Amino acid sequence: MPPHEDYAETLMMSRNTHIVGKRVDKIDSLGLATGRAYFTDDIYIHDMLHARLLTSPIAHARISHLDTASAECVPGVVHILTHENVPHIPYTTAGQGFPEPSPYDTILLDSKVRYIGDIVAVVAAETEEAAEEGIRKINVEYGPLPAVFDPEDALAPGAPIIHDEEYAKAVIPVPYHPECNMAADVYFSVGPVEQIWDESSLQFDHAYSIHRASHCAIERHTVIAYLDPDGRLIIRSSTQVPFHARRIVAHVLEEPVHRIRVIKPRIGGGFGGKQEIILEPLAGLISLRTERPVRLGMTRNEVFTTSRTRHPQRLRLRSVVDPGGVVSMLDLDTVLDTGANGSHALTVATNTGSKVLPLVNKVKAVRFRARTAYTNLPPSGAYRGYGATQGAFPLNVQMDVMADALKIDVLDLWRKNRIQTGESSPVFEALGEGTEGVSMEIRSCGLDTCISRGAEAIGWKSKRRKRSDDRFARGVGMAALMQGSSIPRIDMAAASLKLNDDGSVNLLVGATDLGTGSDTILAQIAAESLTIPLRKVIVYSSDTDITPFDTGAYASSTTYLSGEAVRRASEDLSRNLKRVAAEMINEPIAALRLKDGHVAGNERSVSFSAIALRSLYQESQEQLCGNASAYSEQSPPPFAAHFSEVEVDRETGVITVISYVAAVDCGVAINPSLAEGQTEGAVINGIGYALFEEYLMDPNGRMRNDSFVGYRIPSIRDLPAMKTILVPTYEPTGPYGAKSISEISINGPVPAISNAVFDATGVRLYHAPFTADRVWKALSAT
Amino acid sequence: MKIAFTLNGAAVETDAHPGARLVDVLRMLGLMGTKYGCGTGECGACVVLVDGKPMNSCLILAPHIEGHEVITIEGIGTPLNPHPIQEEFVKAGAVQCGFCTPGMILAAYALLMNTPDPTQEEIVSALDGNLCRCTGYVKIVEAVHAAARRLRGDIDDES
């Protein structure tokens, strides 16, 4: 039996649901497993052009001369975009709501390049080969500028200024100082931080660093743009944010929103990387100029260097604990490297504090400072975990350090200090997404149970502190985690339902399934609310012409927020069903309820199908619909406790993760199989990040390992014995008690493995990734 | 140049540039289930069976396929008549975004045709060349075990 099969049963008994909480098959999975589902690149349009990118080979330079004459003579080359012939409208590629918290520091193609991989030109041709030949024939002369690759050097006086252009500006009132390479600056402080520090004898002060990484969705970023018969621009894109894409393309190309349609087909993974609006306006412009379909995709190398990455950070955490084990002060200071563009520069910084510091919630003082620096390296952006991954590392290692100093079990230190139901945190109010935060009381928290059940599953008591001097040393470590569920007062989602002849419904949602299974989750919520089988919910998602608005698939928002929109839309349809049914069975609406696809009164009942046939064909004809939006005042955190058991080879520094337990409180898991899948995928991604995924840069700012050979991601061989425990809680603000699940579990492996290595060897790893050479050096230094 | 080979059981003859890769030939023939993830044989999304062996179709030049037998994901099952391995991937929750799934299933298919009762290590070896970023592989392993049991007839075929 798979682990925790009993979960659905527990839930069924407690909530009496018929589809929510069940392990139903993902509704699109058979089409995917038979190779029939269409991704962006899986259509071929007659007369389609193929476009390729020319990217900068120099980290910082002005383009002194750009000659496309030879390229234009290449047979088959049809159109070339350069900085000389595109609109220069400042924007951010971040793919966020409006107005964006990320600075407008980008124009479509610029006369200055700021990193190796920066887009210089786009060539569209009859064939890919001709486009590549065209790229080779473009003659670019660069006037090199001094480059800066270290975020602290970039912030120091006298550093080369990366965004010296006049257009770079923040569009919301936040500190933004491109004149000193400062893309964001965040600060808050509550309570007497320095006083507590000075008066304490148990002070801890450690420096940490955590690195850049690539999302590595197996589907590369791809766009196909074409014009419909009315000349409207249709953009078919592997995007997480179709509605933001429409708005941003309209802005950049100076086209009205109503002239643009964005369609998201099946998506081959996103993880934050496809929140960026990079290719859409370029492909759109070519299609508008040539009046032909065009296909523009990144190569795998370009995905590494021209798309976006996780923000590397250098963090310093000062903390104070009293002898009784109460942590009284936390002071986290971090410098982020946002690379050459400030995409998510502010909000990843704030989330490094807001999604981490509230975990330890008995403090009398807490302070957070984050400065985000521009450098001449590949731009950072949204990446699953979104700052919480970076911040969870110092907090969890330092908890382990403090527990060790106090000679108490770190689980007890967590139990004593953790946030719990009914509590709030000053951090929630202080840190928002570009604005002040939102005060929030925790309504559901299963962290204590996550700790207990996770510890039991890993064998904590029998395996902890069994350090030996053997060559192969084993140890266990843990990490406590939180995330959020949507961005409060910013994100919104909407859903529409329409009733068909046979009592089935079409569910139209702006929510964007990236492969996560959100179409299935949303269908389950509709089926649950309407008391119909899952197969009677036909989902269509993410098409700006057809589906209602949704801010998109990011910030762990879809189940919580889009799910709530679907629940409310189902209620709306229920009201309409009852209104018609009341006339049909002559009973008062107040006496009616939905049951098994019928509206039942005290005496009689009528099927949805009968209601539909009457309302579509027979009497007072109307299309019965349900419509609703959801917007959140809160971002209830999911919680998790992760445990890893590692084996460290003292002679080589190689770490092997033997087993891994992720105990997660995501409220009610609408579909436990999918919730486990999100957790397992995030954990393995996190293990790769902890152990070997790393950008290797040469002294000129060039990535040396821009392929899956050089940049290894976990294969099936890297899978440890993995156990996921879903700890049920009920979140009263979420649909059927649900919170988010998608991001949280990528945050665990870095700290849990670091702490396990200490347990095994007595050596602390403060600098990720824990590659064999780094670990060997750390072991040798003792 | 003209290239003749067997595709999903049927003889085909098609025009292809001598430098074209098999993945491109298949996709030009409308078989879009073979995915293109890296172009350098590192991710396994384009795996097809050539004479029964799983191979990265982005590394095979079209002329080399002359006279050989190719099976793609479309050749082993359909939405209305899926192969048991496809069904077990669905049931186990082994399909998330699904972009790696066709290659993964074909690699599993090749394994199970020759090794009906694979060990964990045999599954790992067979699927090691297929990268998946979504699932963490846990449910993929479960799916292969379940498919193996079903193909051996250990449990009832429910279809």
Interface residues (C-beta under 8 A of the other chain):
Chain A: P2 R23 D25 K26 D28 S29 L30 G31 L32 A33 T34 G35 R36 A37 Y38 F39 D41 D42 I43 Y44 H215 C216 A217 I218 E219 R220 R266 I267 G268 G269 F271 T299 R300 L514 G515 T516 G517 S673 L674 E676 G677 T679 E680 G681 A682 V683 I684 N685 S707 F708 V709 I713 P714 S715 I716 R717 L719 M722 T724
Chain B: R27 M28 L31 M32 G33 T34 K35 Y36 G37 C38 G39 T40 E42 C43 A45 T72 I73 E74 G77 T78 P79 P82 Q86 E87 F89 V90 K91 G93 V95 Q96 C97 G98 F99 C100 T101 P102 I105 I123 V124 L127 D128 G129 N130 L131 C132 R133 C134 T135 G136 Y137 V138 K139 I140 V141 E142
